[in-house]
Amino acid sequence: MIKNKDAILQEKADKLYEYLKVYIEDMDNLSDTSDFTIDNIERMWGNLEDTTKQVLREINEDMISQVNEKLLIKAKKKSMPKKG
């Protein structure tokens, strides 16, 4: 069982929301300028992709760190062949 999953979900959802909010605001501001080019849009999209991938990695790391290790050890022992 994974502990603190609701807290992890909320924290990472808030983080993703902030990244998306900044992206949308930046895109909106850029759209009113002569810098609203495919190159700049792709750069901004790439930055958003990088930051969201990092949050997804953090989610995975946080979830794994909150797994009940006793259950993992018990499952591992059951799957290992007996020696002797």
C-alpha angles and dihedrals in degrees: 000000000000115000124216094012093147091053091047091049093050095046094049094041089054090049093049091046091055092049091049092046092053091046093052093045092048091048091049092049092046092050090068094057140070087248090074093113134142089250093055093043090051091048092051091046090051091051091050090048092051094049094046091048088053091053090049090052089050090051091053093047092047093048093049091048090054097051115119099254094199090065091049092050091047092050091047092051091051092052096048118092115246116254123229 
